[in-house]
Amino acid sequence: MTLSRRGLLASPLALPALARAQSPYPSRPIRLVVPFAPGGPSDTLARTFAERLSAILGQPMPVENRSGAGSTVGSDAVAKAAPDGYSLLFNNISQATNPAFFVRLPFDPLKDFAPVGLLAESPVVLLGAPNLPADDLRSFLALVRDNPGRYDYGSAGNGTAAHLAVAKLLGSAGLSMNHIPYRGVAPATNDLMAGSIALVGDTATTGLGQARGGTLKGLAVTSARRLPQAPEIPTVAESGFPGLADYTMTSWNVLLAPARTPDPLVARLNVAVRQAKADPAFRARLEMLGNTPMDDAPPDAILGFLAAEQARWGEVLRAAGIRPDG
């Protein structure tokens, strides 16, 4: 039997579905997937944004940590999620580096996501071990130069922002060190405190606390200028070491939705991100974490940014020979 439109609208079974279809977005919690372990810099920043965006959108934004395989596990989950605006990905520079880092990905970092908003960027803090016989980057690099093979550095994992920052630094300075990848920055800094390794790179979100607390030596930051939150830590360029006069490196964070998410929903989320970054109190909170809010951009401009970063960092990874197992 075929129901008329009037009969369908009057059907009790049809009313809940119709009400949901007409509900303003968002009408229920929005899942924010962080493809990294809890407690790290991306997780810390994601929870900071989730709290503010939740207040703006009027719905809870629970954070779901789905770590593994250099962010690809969590990213794949969002790429394959329903494009309804209720599953979002909070990723960092790995969104651009993974295509060159992995031989094969289960998703396309550009085609399988709808860009929502550029969030914040942060330099890397170069942390030295407490027992390191050097108190600044120039002296440390001189030790590396004069003692080949003696000093090791650690990172939160192969291909992470901190790994890339140190690899790029060593390449620019014409030096080499053995890289030890860890499963997260916490075990790396534990070994650094114990003196088992000499250097760890960590994004400013979590690294500044270690440097300012005096437990580790803050040798340098990879930004173009000193951070207002830690003016005592010089930049890499200020070290005066040969080859580093123009050295800078920052990691960034981006908010993404699954591809084919309706444009009005993406636009609503983009506006929410802009509102968050325009809030002076929220900007101050980001800056206290060592982050700088990124310039606003519409979704199509964000896609162009991601494509350019993918090309840029692909060259760096290939030149340094950085692979998942190296």
Backbone torsions as a table, in degrees:
resi	resn	phi	psi	omega
1	MET	NA	135.1	180.0
2	THR	-98.1	126.5	179.2
3	LEU	-86.1	142.9	173.1
4	SER	-73.4	162.2	178.7
5	ARG	-57.3	-40.6	180.0
6	ARG	-65.2	-39.5	179.7
7	GLY	-67.9	-37.5	179.0
8	LEU	-64.5	-43.1	-179.6
9	LEU	-66.0	-28.7	-178.9
10	ALA	-83.6	-12.6	-177.2
11	SER	-67.5	129.0	179.3
12	PRO	-60.4	-31.4	-178.2
13	LEU	-72.0	-26.1	-177.3
14	ALA	-83.6	-23.6	-173.8
15	LEU	-62.2	-44.6	179.6
16	PRO	-60.6	-43.1	179.9
17	ALA	-64.7	-40.3	179.3
18	LEU	-65.2	-39.1	179.3
19	ALA	-64.3	-40.2	179.2
20	ARG	-65.0	-40.6	-177.9
21	ALA	-64.0	-31.1	-177.5
22	GLN	-95.0	-1.8	-178.5
23	SER	-68.2	139.5	177.2
24	PRO	-67.3	147.2	179.2
25	TYR	-90.8	136.3	-4.3
26	PRO	-90.5	150.2	-179.6
27	SER	-118.8	5.4	178.1
28	ARG	-156.5	172.1	-177.6
29	PRO	-57.7	146.5	178.2
30	ILE	-108.4	121.0	-179.1
31	ARG	-79.1	126.7	177.0
32	LEU	-109.2	109.6	-178.5
33	VAL	-88.6	125.7	174.7
34	VAL	-110.5	115.4	-174.1
35	PRO	-82.3	33.3	179.9
36	PHE	-138.7	165.2	-177.5
37	ALA	-69.3	155.1	177.0
38	PRO	-62.3	148.5	173.7
39	GLY	91.1	-13.3	179.3
40	GLY	-81.4	178.5	-176.8
41	PRO	-62.7	-40.6	179.5
42	SER	-66.8	-39.9	178.7
43	ASP	-64.2	-44.1	179.4
44	THR	-59.9	-47.0	-178.6
45	LEU	-69.4	-37.9	179.4
46	ALA	-61.3	-42.9	-179.5
47	ARG	-67.5	-32.3	176.6
48	THR	-65.2	-45.1	178.2
49	PHE	-68.9	-39.5	-178.3
50	ALA	-59.8	-41.0	179.8
51	GLU	-62.2	-44.2	-177.5
52	ARG	-72.8	-43.5	-179.6
53	LEU	-65.3	-35.0	176.9
54	SER	-60.0	-43.3	179.6
55	ALA	-65.5	-38.4	-179.1
56	ILE	-70.9	-41.9	-175.3
57	LEU	-85.4	-15.9	177.6
58	GLY	77.3	20.6	177.9
59	GLN	-139.4	150.0	175.8
60	PRO	-61.2	148.9	175.8
61	MET	-129.5	78.1	-178.8
62	PRO	-67.1	139.3	179.2
63	VAL	-91.8	131.0	178.2
64	GLU	-118.6	113.0	178.9
65	ASN	-83.7	119.5	177.4
66	ARG	-130.4	79.0	-174.6
67	SER	-85.6	165.7	175.7
68	GLY	133.4	143.5	174.6
69	ALA	52.8	48.1	174.4
70	GLY	60.2	37.7	177.2
71	SER	87.1	-2.9	-174.6
72	THR	-73.7	-27.5	179.9
73	VAL	-64.0	-52.7	179.4
74	GLY	-67.4	-38.0	179.6
75	SER	-63.9	-41.6	179.5
76	ASP	-63.7	-36.7	179.1
77	ALA	-61.5	-40.2	179.4
78	VAL	-75.7	-38.5	179.0
79	ALA	-57.8	-32.6	-177.2
80	LYS	-99.5	3.4	179.9
81	ALA	-76.7	163.2	177.1
82	ALA	-61.3	133.6	-179.4
83	PRO	-81.6	62.4	-174.8
84	ASP	-116.0	7.7	178.4
85	GLY	84.1	4.1	-177.4
86	TYR	-109.6	8.0	171.9
87	SER	-134.3	119.1	-178.3
88	LEU	-125.6	154.8	178.6
89	LEU	-114.4	130.6	173.2
90	PHE	-107.4	103.7	-176.8
91	ASN	-123.1	169.2	179.8
92	ASN	-117.3	-150.9	-175.1
93	ILE	-61.7	-16.2	178.5
94	SER	-62.7	-21.9	175.8
95	GLN	-60.2	-28.3	-179.7
96	ALA	-99.1	-26.9	-175.5
97	THR	-89.0	-26.9	-174.3
98	ASN	-60.3	-34.3	178.5
99	PRO	-58.9	-33.7	177.9
100	ALA	-88.8	-21.6	-175.9
101	PHE	-79.3	-41.8	-178.5
102	PHE	-103.2	142.4	177.9
103	VAL	-63.5	-37.7	-177.4
104	ARG	-143.7	138.1	176.3
105	LEU	-117.6	149.1	178.8
106	PRO	-80.4	6.0	-179.7
107	PHE	-153.7	164.8	175.0
108	ASP	-100.5	117.1	-176.1
109	PRO	-59.6	-21.8	179.7
110	LEU	-100.4	-43.9	-173.5
111	LYS	-81.8	-25.2	-173.3
112	ASP	-96.5	10.4	179.3
113	PHE	-135.3	151.1	173.0
114	ALA	-106.1	114.3	-179.7
115	PRO	-62.9	134.7	-178.4
116	VAL	-110.4	-48.7	-177.7
117	GLY	-167.7	143.4	169.1
118	LEU	-84.0	134.8	-169.1
119	LEU	-106.7	-76.5	-176.8
120	ALA	-151.6	157.9	176.4
121	GLU	-125.5	153.8	-175.2
122	SER	-146.2	138.9	174.1
123	PRO	-77.1	173.6	174.6
124	VAL	-98.5	138.9	174.4
125	VAL	-99.5	127.2	177.9
126	LEU	-91.4	114.5	-174.6
127	LEU	-106.6	130.8	178.3
128	GLY	-102.5	153.5	178.9
129	ALA	-66.9	150.1	-179.9
130	PRO	-58.9	-32.2	-177.7
131	ASN	-92.3	10.4	-179.3
132	LEU	-68.1	129.1	-179.8
133	PRO	-80.0	45.3	177.5
134	ALA	-157.7	141.0	-177.9
135	ASP	-112.9	0.9	177.6
136	ASP	-145.3	165.9	-173.7
137	LEU	-66.0	-40.1	-179.3
138	ARG	-59.1	-45.6	-179.9
139	SER	-65.4	-38.5	-180.0
140	PHE	-65.8	-44.7	-179.8
141	LEU	-65.5	-30.7	174.9
142	ALA	-65.1	-37.8	176.1
143	LEU	-63.7	-42.8	178.6
144	VAL	-61.9	-42.7	180.0
145	ARG	-64.3	-40.9	-174.5
146	ASP	-86.4	-10.5	-178.5
147	ASN	-132.5	69.8	-176.7
148	PRO	-56.5	133.0	176.1
149	GLY	80.6	-1.8	-175.8
150	ARG	-83.9	-36.2	-171.5
151	TYR	-107.4	136.0	178.0
152	ASP	-111.5	153.3	172.9
153	TYR	-126.7	152.4	-179.0
154	GLY	-120.4	164.2	176.4
155	SER	-149.7	175.1	178.6
156	ALA	-73.6	-1.9	177.7
157	GLY	150.2	160.6	178.4
158	ASN	-60.3	133.9	176.1
159	GLY	81.0	-0.2	178.2
160	THR	-73.0	166.5	-178.4
161	ALA	-56.5	-42.4	-178.6
162	ALA	-67.1	-38.5	176.7
163	HIS	-61.4	-46.3	-179.6
164	LEU	-63.2	-39.0	-178.6
165	ALA	-61.7	-45.5	-178.3
166	VAL	-72.4	-40.1	178.8
167	ALA	-60.9	-42.8	178.4
168	LYS	-65.6	-40.5	178.8
169	LEU	-61.2	-48.5	-178.4
170	LEU	-64.5	-39.5	178.3
171	GLY	-63.6	-40.6	179.3
172	SER	-66.7	-34.2	-178.8
173	ALA	-86.8	-5.3	-179.3
174	GLY	71.2	32.2	-178.1
175	LEU	-120.9	169.6	176.3
176	SER	-141.7	144.7	174.5
177	MET	-140.8	156.0	176.2
178	ASN	-79.0	129.3	-179.9
179	HIS	-96.3	131.0	176.4
180	ILE	-115.1	108.7	178.9
181	PRO	-80.9	138.6	177.2
182	TYR	-116.5	166.7	176.4
183	ARG	-93.9	72.2	-177.1
184	GLY	111.7	159.4	-176.1
185	VAL	-77.7	-26.0	-177.5
186	ALA	-60.4	-50.9	178.3
187	PRO	-64.8	-30.1	177.8
188	ALA	-66.2	-45.4	-179.9
189	THR	-70.6	-28.1	174.9
190	ASN	-63.0	-44.3	178.0
191	ASP	-68.7	-32.4	177.3
192	LEU	-65.4	-44.8	178.5
193	MET	-61.6	-33.9	179.6
194	ALA	-78.4	-8.9	179.7
195	GLY	82.5	11.7	-179.8
196	SER	-72.8	-28.2	174.4
197	ILE	-129.1	165.0	-172.7
198	ALA	-97.1	-29.3	-169.9
199	LEU	-146.1	143.1	171.7
200	VAL	-137.1	136.9	171.3
201	GLY	-96.9	135.7	179.3
202	ASP	-144.1	140.7	178.3
203	THR	-64.0	154.0	-174.0
204	ALA	-60.3	-25.1	-178.9
205	THR	-52.9	-42.9	178.8
206	THR	-111.4	-24.8	-175.1
207	GLY	-73.3	-29.7	-177.6
208	LEU	-62.9	-37.5	-179.7
209	GLY	-61.0	-40.5	178.7
210	GLN	-65.4	-42.2	-178.2
211	ALA	-69.9	-43.8	-176.6
212	ARG	-75.0	-25.2	179.0
213	GLY	-76.4	-12.1	177.5
214	GLY	84.5	0.3	179.7
215	THR	-75.1	-27.0	177.8
216	LEU	-132.6	160.9	-178.7
217	LYS	-88.6	120.1	175.2
218	GLY	-82.9	98.4	-174.7
219	LEU	-79.9	-38.0	-177.4
220	ALA	-171.4	161.6	169.7
221	VAL	-116.3	151.0	-174.3
222	THR	-91.8	9.3	178.3
223	SER	-79.7	168.7	179.7
224	ALA	-73.4	-27.1	179.4
225	ARG	-129.9	160.0	175.7
226	ARG	-63.9	148.8	-179.7
227	LEU	-80.4	135.2	178.6
228	PRO	-58.6	-29.5	-178.8
229	GLN	-75.1	-19.0	-178.3
230	ALA	-145.6	65.4	-175.3
231	PRO	-65.5	-13.8	-179.9
232	GLU	-78.3	-13.3	-179.2
233	ILE	-94.9	117.0	-178.0
234	PRO	-74.2	166.2	175.2
235	THR	-81.7	164.7	176.1
236	VAL	-59.5	-44.0	-177.9
237	ALA	-60.2	-32.9	-179.7
238	GLU	-69.9	-12.5	-179.0
239	SER	-64.4	-26.6	-179.9
240	GLY	76.1	7.1	-179.6
241	PHE	-73.8	140.0	-178.2
242	PRO	-54.1	133.6	176.7
243	GLY	93.5	-6.3	-173.7
244	LEU	-113.6	12.4	-176.0
245	ALA	-61.3	-31.4	-177.0
246	ASP	-112.6	15.6	-174.1
247	TYR	-74.0	127.9	169.1
248	THR	-146.6	154.8	174.9
249	MET	-162.0	130.1	174.7
250	THR	-132.7	148.7	172.1
251	SER	-97.6	158.2	-179.0
252	TRP	-137.0	168.0	-179.7
253	ASN	-129.8	145.1	-176.8
254	VAL	-137.6	148.6	176.7
255	LEU	-107.4	129.2	-174.9
256	LEU	-132.1	151.7	174.2
257	ALA	-119.7	164.7	175.4
258	PRO	-61.9	148.8	174.8
259	ALA	-57.5	152.5	-179.9
260	ARG	74.1	8.4	170.0
261	THR	-64.5	130.3	-176.4
262	PRO	-53.0	139.0	-177.7
263	ASP	-54.4	-41.4	-179.9
264	PRO	-61.7	-33.4	179.1
265	LEU	-71.8	-42.8	177.5
266	VAL	-61.4	-41.9	179.9
267	ALA	-63.6	-39.2	178.8
268	ARG	-63.5	-42.2	179.3
269	LEU	-68.2	-38.7	178.5
270	ASN	-61.5	-41.9	177.5
271	VAL	-63.3	-39.6	179.7
272	ALA	-63.5	-40.2	177.4
273	VAL	-63.3	-43.2	178.8
274	ARG	-62.2	-41.4	179.1
275	GLN	-63.2	-41.2	179.8
276	ALA	-61.2	-47.5	-176.7
277	LYS	-71.5	-19.7	178.9
278	ALA	-82.8	-11.8	-178.6
279	ASP	-77.3	114.7	-176.9
280	PRO	-56.2	-40.0	-179.3
281	ALA	-65.8	-39.2	179.2
282	PHE	-70.2	-40.1	177.0
283	ARG	-59.9	-41.9	178.9
284	ALA	-63.4	-36.9	178.4
285	ARG	-65.5	-42.1	177.1
286	LEU	-62.0	-43.1	-178.0
287	GLU	-65.9	-32.8	175.9
288	MET	-65.4	-25.2	177.0
289	LEU	-87.5	5.1	179.3
290	GLY	84.1	18.7	-177.8
291	ASN	-113.5	150.8	175.3
292	THR	-115.7	123.2	177.1
293	PRO	-57.6	135.8	-179.5
294	MET	-82.2	156.2	179.2
295	ASP	-61.1	145.4	177.2
296	ASP	-64.8	148.8	178.6
297	ALA	-155.3	143.0	174.6
298	PRO	-72.9	163.0	-176.5
299	PRO	-53.8	-40.1	-178.1
300	ASP	-67.9	-33.7	176.9
301	ALA	-70.4	-35.0	177.2
302	ILE	-64.0	-39.9	178.0
303	LEU	-61.1	-41.3	176.8
304	GLY	-63.8	-39.9	177.1
305	PHE	-61.2	-45.5	-178.5
306	LEU	-64.2	-39.5	179.0
307	ALA	-64.9	-41.9	179.1
308	ALA	-65.7	-41.3	178.7
309	GLU	-66.6	-36.2	178.1
310	GLN	-62.2	-42.8	178.6
311	ALA	-67.1	-42.4	-177.5
312	ARG	-63.3	-51.7	-175.7
313	TRP	-77.2	-21.4	173.2
314	GLY	-60.9	-41.2	178.1
315	GLU	-63.8	-40.8	-179.1
316	VAL	-65.1	-45.2	-179.4
317	LEU	-65.2	-42.2	-179.5
318	ARG	-67.2	-39.0	179.5
319	ALA	-66.1	-36.2	-179.7
320	ALA	-86.6	-6.7	-179.7
321	GLY	66.5	31.7	-177.5
322	ILE	-81.6	122.1	-180.0
323	ARG	-128.4	167.5	-179.4
324	PRO	-56.3	-28.7	-177.4
325	ASP	-105.3	16.4	-176.2
326	GLY	-137.1	NA	NA
